[in-house]
């Protein structure tokens, strides 16, 4: 793989991380993460070759990788924030359901009517 292709793949990975920041659809985020993983597995064996090459190549590669790393870090922070938001929303729903059920009369057929126990076996 040539250096230009390698840098293009790293840039593609960075743009995928940026797309993750822009989307809110869970399925799309999963698909984008699959794309990132496939790019990473493709680049892993090639990176070791370029890291042992000339100083200029190392610097260009390090610059591109640090940019992609920052995008990945931003995407991770975004996903962690969304996870906390989803957990809080779920907690509020559960609390709201408990409060709502406290005001509802018991369901018919439960054996209670107007506060008196009715034996359902009769």
Secondary structure, 3 states (H helix, E strand, C coil): CCHHHHHHHHHHHHHHHHHHHHCCCHHHHHHHHHHHHHHHHHHHHHHHHHHCCCHHHHHHHHHHHHHHHHHHHHHHHHHHHHHHHHHHHHHHHHHHHHHHHHHCCCCCCCCEECCEECCCCC
